[in-house]
């Protein structure tokens, strides 16, 4: 089963992801994006985890507005342990 793990608002609150190869840049981009649009769960970014492996990420480009909520989804080219 795939579990969505929230990407926190601040870098220091994402220590589990920061150690995973390739995640630091993704975290930095999400934190910068939160600074621009705000941090309003559940309308945030998420890492996808399956069997303790990082398999991708996804999230919302912003909060629901007029019944529309754009998404972003990305698959990891290779899996990494979380």
ABEGO torsion letter per residue (X at the ends): XBBBBBBBABAAAAAAAAABBGAAAAAAAAAAAAAAAEBBOABBBBBBBBGGBBAEBBEBAEBBBGGBBBBBBBBBABBBBX
